[in-house]
Each structure stands twice: as structure tokens, then as C-alpha cells.
Amino acid sequence: MNHRDISPVSEEAHGEVYVLRVPQGFEEIAIRHIAAMPGASEVELLTDGAVELRYTGPLARLRALRVVEGVFRTLGVFLSSRSLDEMMRNLLSQVDFRGWGGGVHDRDPGGRFSLSLSLDPALGIPERDFRSEVTWALQATLRAKPSPEGVAIHVAAGPEAGWVGVGGPERQPSEKGSLPSSVAAGTVLYAGARSDDRVLDPLCGPGELLVEQALAGPVTTLLGGDVDLKAVRSIQARLRGLAAPACACRWDPRRLPIRPRSIDTVIAYLPSGLQAGSRQIARSLYQSLLKEVIRVLRPTGRAVLLAGEKEILTPLLGRQTELAIETQHPVRTGPFRAELYVIRPVLKLLT
């Protein structure tokens, strides 16, 4: 089984229905971004982490979306159930795997596929059992075996219905604790920096947010820094490779060498307690960073923060009278878990 067997996925499509997998929590911003693309129509939320659309245009444009983790042409929709046996009957009766790719079953009996599953925990069905049953059904239908690479089949089951799609290989999930590129891209989309903005990442680490901001488009100033000199040198090299007009410096994020009210947009990933050393250290870091955000942000600016410890950041924000939370919700994909905050300075009326 190879890409020539699924030509509608690897070549230009005409009005096909696709499902794009995005990190959970970025569906809303992804829908607005995708709906503005030429050839995209009927863009809507399918389920958590999945956006459905009808698309006419080159698939390269969909795959190039940095917030997207996988692009799937839908094969069918099936009714869900709290019984695994009934769910499998619904799945196999509604989705015709044998017609997939124009005769894969006959032409390529030794083919391989990769499989990813999304199962709503509310269904009460063990994911291990669901994975086993779906894998067996696909092997029996396609005469093929799962493989870590190659064509991907994604099966998602929710409380009322599920869907099946076929696409190219998905992006590999990031290691636990790192910031996936799709999450970094979604954070940059939320920030929505304009070409005349000054953008700051005070804790750039490996620089995923700076790289995504550089790829999203030019800004007047792109600043980043970290206390770790090795990380700073690494991000400097990455930015040079992108030919991005950005500056990465070594600094203490608790005492930024930046003028007050000079930054339009702050983007940052605040590490969890284990990454910071302990929850106590993380709390101290979060508190100091918020003070610096208040100091450097312009009155009309905004900060988009990803926090590994919402139990620490939420109470701290609640005590900050100078900042207001515009948006707060969880973000997750693979092993990555964080809380996203969009915050703005509170505009004080002159009396």
C-alpha cells in the first residue's frame, strides 16, 4: 500500500470532504484560519481536535498548515455505542474499506497501514480493546498489516457518532514535556501579531514559539531570551537558518532588559513544576514573569501564555488587578498537556 493507491490524498482534489487533526483547544482559531483559505468551504468543528471542511485545491496547502497534525479524506461516518460489539458492527456496515483507493484489497494484499485512534473516554470502552478490534477488522478487510510508517487511517469515536479518514503519514507526537510545533503554531495564531508589532518570548527555551512566529510572517521586532546559554545559541542558529530578523539573548526572565510599555505581543510557554525544578520554583517564576509582562506590555497589547501548571497560574492571575483573562482553556495533543491563557492589560480610565 503506497501513496499511488490513495491519489485523491496526494494530488489535487475537487470538492472532497477532509478532516484536519489539530491540537485540542485550537479548533476555533484553526477554523477561522482555514475558512480564509482559497478553495475551502463548509468549515466546521467535527469533534474535539478535528475540523471538517470541503476543499478544492492542492493538498499541499492543507499539509503546509503548521497547526495541522494530520490531513484525512473521509471514508465514512458511523454510529457510536457504549457496546464495543455494536460499535464495530456500525463501523463496518457504514464504512466501505474495500473501496478505498480503487482496489487496494485486490492489488496489494501485502500492503501496510498505520493506525491512530481517538476514543471518547465517556463511552466507557477500553481504548486497548477498541484498538485491537479495529486493527483486526482492517487487517481482515484490507489483507494488510499495521506499520509505523506509510498511509494513515484515523478512526475517531464520540458519544453519538464517529468517523474514519485516510491520509498520508501523520506528524510524530513530540516527547513529553516538549512543545509540539502544532501547539506552537496555534499559540502564534492566537497571538495574531501584526506586521508592525513588537513580539517577545521571555522564556524561549529551544525556540519553538520564535520559529513559528518567524514562519507566520514578518513583525517589526521579534525578541526572545532564556537563562540557558546553550538554548540561546541553539535558537540563534535556528533563526539564522530561517533568515528571520530576530534577536535571541541570554537574560533572566524575572528581570527583562526591556523598556516599559514597549511590547505589543508576549508569547510564552511556562514550564511545569518538574521542568522548573519544583512547584515552588515554578510559582516564583510565574509570579515574577507576570510582573514583567505587566511592565513591558503596551496598554493595547496582549499576552498568550501556555502554562504547564494551571493550578499555579490561575490563582496568580486572579490576584493581578492590572491584567484581565480574555480566554482560558486546556490544550492537549499526544502526551502534551497545558492550559492556554490570553490576557490583556486592564485599561484604566483617566479621571
LUMMI-268336 format. One record per residue (C-alpha): residue number from 1; residue in three letters; y, x, z. Coordinates in Angstrom, 3 decimals, padded with zeros to 6 digits. Layout:
<atoms>
NUM,Ala,Y,X,Z
...
</atoms>
This chain:
<atoms>
1,Met,000.000,000.000,000.000
2,Asn,003.304,001.543,-001.024
3,His,006.845,000.579,-001.948
4,Arg,005.993,-000.379,-005.517
5,Asp,003.904,-003.200,-004.053
6,Ile,006.997,-004.740,-002.480
7,Ser,009.517,-004.272,-005.263
8,Pro,011.770,-007.112,-004.013
9,Val,012.429,-004.964,-000.947
10,Ser,013.029,-001.664,-002.713
11,Glu,015.078,-002.927,-005.687
12,Glu,017.943,-005.309,-006.250
13,Ala,017.164,-008.815,-005.061
14,His,018.540,-012.135,-006.324
15,Gly,019.142,-014.702,-003.636
16,Glu,016.304,-013.572,-001.390
17,Val,016.252,-014.512,002.301
18,Tyr,016.325,-011.479,004.564
19,Val,016.183,-010.841,008.276
20,Leu,018.042,-007.855,009.696
21,Arg,016.970,-006.488,013.037
22,Val,019.874,-005.380,015.220
23,Pro,020.042,-004.370,018.896
24,Gln,020.077,-007.426,021.141
25,Gly,023.652,-008.007,022.196
26,Phe,025.211,-007.021,018.870
27,Glu,024.217,-010.118,016.881
28,Glu,027.692,-011.693,016.957
29,Ile,029.545,-008.611,015.752
30,Ala,026.831,-007.878,013.174
31,Ile,027.091,-011.417,011.741
32,Arg,030.856,-011.066,011.251
33,His,030.392,-007.663,009.622
34,Ile,027.517,-008.725,007.341
35,Ala,029.180,-012.002,006.304
36,Ala,032.047,-009.988,004.804
37,Met,029.690,-008.051,002.505
38,Pro,029.638,-008.871,-001.236
39,Gly,026.536,-010.880,-002.078
40,Ala,025.863,-012.087,001.473
41,Ser,025.811,-015.807,002.276
42,Glu,024.334,-018.212,004.837
43,Val,024.563,-015.516,007.508
44,Glu,023.449,-016.826,010.896
45,Leu,021.629,-015.922,014.079
46,Leu,017.877,-016.331,013.775
47,Thr,016.851,-015.191,017.246
48,Asp,017.817,-012.524,019.742
49,Gly,018.056,-009.254,017.821
50,Ala,017.654,-010.865,014.387
51,Val,020.226,-012.036,011.820
52,Glu,019.157,-014.117,008.806
53,Leu,021.021,-014.211,005.508
54,Arg,020.673,-014.935,001.824
55,Tyr,021.612,-011.900,-000.195
56,Thr,022.153,-010.983,-003.839
57,Gly,022.835,-007.320,-004.314
58,Pro,021.347,-003.855,-003.951
59,Leu,019.186,-003.424,-000.862
60,Ala,020.700,-000.003,-000.307
61,Arg,023.802,-001.749,001.071
62,Leu,021.799,-003.568,003.722
63,Arg,019.862,-000.467,004.694
64,Ala,023.092,001.519,004.934
65,Leu,024.421,-000.710,007.738
66,Arg,024.321,001.551,010.769
67,Val,023.926,-001.289,013.265
68,Val,020.787,-002.485,011.449
69,Glu,017.400,-001.188,012.598
70,Gly,015.209,-002.896,010.001
71,Val,015.560,-004.972,006.815
72,Phe,012.844,-007.568,006.130
73,Arg,012.311,-010.031,003.299
74,Thr,010.983,-013.166,004.981
75,Leu,007.449,-014.232,004.166
76,Gly,007.460,-017.436,006.150
77,Val,008.172,-019.311,009.361
78,Phe,005.523,-020.651,011.731
79,Leu,005.466,-022.970,014.754
80,Ser,005.080,-021.332,018.105
81,Ser,002.922,-022.416,021.026
82,Arg,002.052,-021.438,024.583
83,Ser,-001.569,-021.102,023.468
84,Leu,-002.394,-017.876,021.603
85,Asp,-005.138,-019.579,019.542
86,Glu,-002.804,-022.365,018.423
87,Met,-000.036,-019.878,017.641
88,Met,-002.370,-017.843,015.436
89,Arg,-003.519,-020.977,013.592
90,Asn,000.113,-021.896,012.951
91,Leu,000.902,-018.372,011.813
92,Leu,-001.979,-018.073,009.347
93,Ser,-001.523,-021.590,007.965
94,Gln,002.216,-021.202,007.304
95,Val,002.434,-017.593,006.076
96,Asp,000.543,-016.535,002.953
97,Phe,-000.025,-012.827,003.390
98,Arg,-002.325,-012.760,000.355
99,Gly,000.582,-013.442,-001.991
100,Trp,002.670,-010.657,-000.524
101,Gly,003.671,-008.041,-003.110
102,Gly,001.930,-009.729,-006.013
103,Gly,-001.701,-008.984,-005.252
104,Val,-001.866,-006.244,-002.642
105,His,-005.098,-007.785,-001.400
106,Asp,-006.804,-007.142,-004.755
107,Arg,-005.101,-003.946,-005.954
108,Asp,-005.016,-001.849,-002.812
109,Pro,-007.897,-002.605,-000.435
110,Gly,-007.396,000.777,001.251
111,Gly,-003.708,000.234,001.933
112,Arg,-001.909,000.670,005.233
113,Phe,000.908,-001.104,007.029
114,Ser,002.974,-000.602,010.132
115,Leu,003.491,-003.443,012.567
116,Ser,006.224,-004.323,015.063
117,Leu,006.209,-007.437,017.232
118,Ser,008.814,-009.428,019.168
119,Leu,007.293,-011.928,021.602
120,Asp,009.411,-014.103,023.877
121,Pro,008.230,-013.473,027.492
122,Ala,008.920,-017.145,028.267
123,Leu,005.851,-018.065,026.224
124,Gly,003.595,-016.554,028.890
125,Ile,001.347,-014.886,026.296
126,Pro,000.478,-011.209,026.960
127,Glu,002.002,-009.013,024.242
128,Arg,-001.147,-006.899,024.164
129,Asp,-003.247,-009.957,023.250
130,Phe,-000.694,-011.115,020.683
131,Arg,-000.579,-007.665,019.077
132,Ser,-004.356,-007.448,018.953
133,Glu,-004.766,-010.884,017.345
134,Val,-002.028,-010.367,014.745
135,Thr,-003.301,-006.901,013.838
136,Trp,-006.825,-008.232,013.385
137,Ala,-005.579,-011.146,011.249
138,Leu,-003.581,-008.834,008.986
139,Gln,-006.473,-006.416,008.596
140,Ala,-008.768,-009.282,007.625
141,Thr,-006.268,-010.785,005.203
142,Leu,-004.935,-007.615,003.572
143,Arg,-008.008,-005.392,003.977
144,Ala,-005.604,-002.799,005.269
145,Lys,-005.172,-000.792,008.465
146,Pro,-002.099,-000.209,010.614
147,Ser,-000.319,003.081,010.142
148,Pro,002.635,004.643,011.970
149,Glu,004.439,005.027,008.645
150,Gly,004.798,003.072,005.438
151,Val,005.545,-000.581,004.833
152,Ala,006.503,-002.547,007.954
153,Ile,005.509,-006.108,008.785
154,His,007.555,-007.650,011.590
155,Val,006.310,-010.733,013.451
156,Ala,008.671,-012.465,015.896
157,Ala,007.640,-015.431,018.063
158,Gly,010.067,-017.508,020.100
159,Pro,009.683,-020.624,022.255
160,Glu,009.751,-023.027,019.283
161,Ala,009.118,-021.012,016.129
162,Gly,008.513,-017.545,014.767
163,Trp,008.966,-015.650,011.523
164,Val,007.261,-012.930,009.520
165,Gly,009.014,-010.429,007.284
166,Val,008.089,-007.401,005.220
167,Gly,010.261,-004.353,004.661
168,Gly,010.423,-000.604,004.482
169,Pro,009.772,001.671,007.466
170,Glu,011.931,000.827,010.459
171,Arg,014.097,003.279,012.331
172,Gln,012.165,005.019,015.033
173,Pro,013.254,003.967,018.548
174,Ser,015.191,006.552,020.479
175,Glu,013.813,008.265,023.532
176,Lys,014.505,006.593,026.847
177,Gly,017.944,007.489,028.153
178,Ser,019.471,008.429,024.793
179,Leu,021.964,006.326,022.869
180,Pro,020.381,004.894,019.679
181,Ser,022.517,005.225,016.558
182,Ser,022.380,001.446,016.004
183,Val,023.791,000.846,019.503
184,Ala,026.486,003.459,018.945
185,Ala,027.381,001.775,015.639
186,Gly,027.527,-001.656,017.289
187,Thr,029.789,-000.296,020.026
188,Val,032.157,001.107,017.397
189,Leu,032.160,-002.263,015.593
190,Tyr,033.084,-003.973,018.865
191,Ala,035.918,-001.495,019.373
192,Gly,037.311,-002.312,015.914
193,Ala,039.610,000.709,015.785
194,Arg,042.252,000.587,013.059
195,Ser,043.335,003.436,010.811
196,Asp,046.461,004.068,012.894
197,Asp,044.633,004.083,016.259
198,Arg,044.040,006.938,018.645
199,Val,040.405,006.788,019.789
200,Leu,038.951,008.537,022.840
201,Asp,035.414,009.122,024.128
202,Pro,035.865,010.761,027.536
203,Leu,032.127,011.390,028.111
204,Cys,030.919,012.195,024.616
205,Gly,027.619,013.889,025.555
206,Pro,025.704,014.525,022.309
207,Gly,028.492,012.677,020.472
208,Glu,026.759,009.598,019.053
209,Leu,029.858,007.425,019.513
210,Leu,032.181,010.017,017.964
211,Val,029.859,010.401,014.963
212,Glu,029.639,006.635,014.436
213,Gln,033.413,006.268,014.733
214,Ala,033.886,009.054,012.166
215,Leu,031.448,007.302,009.805
216,Ala,033.148,003.918,010.318
217,Gly,036.411,005.128,008.833
218,Pro,039.423,007.335,009.486
219,Val,041.637,006.942,012.537
220,Thr,044.842,008.754,013.415
221,Thr,043.208,010.706,016.259
222,Leu,039.570,010.977,017.323
223,Leu,039.135,012.762,020.654
224,Gly,036.025,013.477,022.653
225,Gly,035.036,015.671,025.527
226,Asp,032.404,016.458,028.110
227,Val,031.951,018.686,031.123
228,Asp,028.866,020.262,029.488
229,Leu,029.955,023.138,027.231
230,Lys,026.656,023.103,025.314
231,Ala,027.107,019.428,024.467
232,Val,030.698,020.054,023.344
233,Arg,029.653,022.867,020.992
234,Ser,026.883,020.679,019.581
235,Ile,029.220,017.781,018.818
236,Gln,031.796,020.154,017.310
237,Ala,029.120,021.327,014.848
238,Arg,028.092,017.738,014.037
239,Leu,031.666,016.691,013.368
240,Arg,032.263,019.709,011.138
241,Gly,029.217,018.661,009.135
242,Leu,030.815,015.262,008.601
243,Ala,034.150,016.846,007.692
244,Ala,035.670,014.471,010.245
245,Pro,039.207,015.114,011.546
246,Ala,038.153,015.013,015.206
247,Cys,038.504,017.181,018.285
248,Ala,035.867,017.740,020.976
249,Cys,036.861,019.620,024.143
250,Arg,035.365,020.667,027.417
251,Trp,037.022,018.771,030.254
252,Asp,036.457,016.922,033.491
253,Pro,036.373,013.202,032.575
254,Arg,037.786,012.405,036.011
255,Arg,040.973,014.342,035.171
256,Leu,041.670,013.978,031.469
257,Pro,044.321,016.263,029.934
258,Ile,045.816,013.314,028.055
259,Arg,049.260,011.749,028.347
260,Pro,049.558,008.322,029.988
261,Arg,049.539,005.278,027.685
262,Ser,048.729,007.326,024.589
263,Ile,045.289,005.942,023.605
264,Asp,044.619,002.734,021.647
265,Thr,040.822,002.592,021.986
266,Val,038.396,004.062,024.508
267,Ile,034.682,004.088,023.721
268,Ala,032.193,005.487,026.214
269,Tyr,028.570,005.441,027.344
270,Leu,028.439,005.704,031.121
271,Pro,025.120,007.247,032.213
272,Ser,022.705,005.670,034.652
273,Gly,022.290,006.995,038.174
274,Leu,019.346,009.217,037.252
275,Gln,021.277,010.785,034.371
276,Ala,024.331,011.307,036.563
277,Gly,022.226,012.783,039.373
278,Ser,022.181,009.813,041.756
279,Arg,023.630,006.323,042.094
280,Gln,026.218,007.677,044.499
281,Ile,027.385,010.257,041.948
282,Ala,027.363,007.601,039.228
283,Arg,029.527,005.299,041.383
284,Ser,032.031,008.082,041.985
285,Leu,032.083,008.941,038.272
286,Tyr,032.532,005.308,037.205
287,Gln,035.371,004.802,039.678
288,Ser,037.221,007.948,038.609
289,Leu,036.743,007.160,034.933
290,Leu,038.174,003.657,035.330
291,Lys,041.307,005.118,036.880
292,Glu,041.675,007.431,033.884
293,Val,041.082,004.565,031.437
294,Ile,043.857,002.596,033.133
295,Arg,046.146,005.617,032.947
296,Val,045.625,006.623,029.284
297,Leu,045.287,003.182,027.632
298,Arg,048.301,001.659,025.963
299,Pro,049.213,-001.842,027.203
300,Thr,047.818,-003.319,023.971
301,Gly,044.713,-001.093,023.917
302,Arg,041.105,-001.837,024.729
303,Ala,038.062,-000.051,026.115
304,Val,034.462,-000.690,025.080
305,Leu,032.057,000.670,027.673
306,Leu,028.280,000.828,027.725
307,Ala,027.055,001.194,031.280
308,Gly,023.579,002.165,032.368
309,Glu,024.317,000.725,035.828
310,Lys,025.938,-002.713,035.654
311,Glu,025.342,-003.129,039.405
312,Ile,027.835,-000.308,039.906
313,Leu,030.412,-001.030,037.201
314,Thr,030.763,-004.814,037.549
315,Pro,031.966,-004.743,041.190
316,Leu,034.294,-001.828,040.407
317,Leu,035.872,-003.771,037.542
318,Gly,036.194,-006.812,039.770
319,Arg,038.413,-004.808,042.119
320,Gln,040.641,-003.448,039.323
321,Thr,043.702,-005.682,039.043
322,Glu,045.006,-003.587,036.126
323,Leu,042.013,-004.403,033.882
324,Ala,040.514,-007.677,032.650
325,Ile,036.971,-008.128,031.307
326,Glu,037.097,-009.725,027.862
327,Thr,033.363,-009.527,027.128
328,Gln,030.275,-008.624,029.161
329,His,026.645,-008.923,028.126
330,Pro,023.393,-006.916,028.069
331,Val,022.372,-004.663,025.181
332,Arg,018.804,-003.610,024.562
333,Thr,016.575,-002.177,021.881
334,Gly,013.247,-000.438,022.382
335,Pro,013.388,001.335,025.753
336,Phe,017.201,001.379,025.778
337,Arg,018.934,-000.897,028.292
338,Ala,022.653,-001.101,029.078
339,Glu,025.490,-003.511,029.786
340,Leu,028.399,-003.782,027.344
341,Tyr,031.947,-004.388,028.573
342,Val,035.079,-004.978,026.527
343,Ile,038.075,-004.568,028.834
344,Arg,041.840,-004.675,028.325
345,Pro,044.851,-003.770,030.433
346,Val,046.423,-006.726,032.168
347,Leu,049.844,-007.297,030.620
348,Lys,052.407,-007.757,033.359
349,Leu,055.396,-009.958,032.643
350,Leu,058.777,-008.494,033.415
351,Thr,060.690,-010.499,035.985
</atoms>
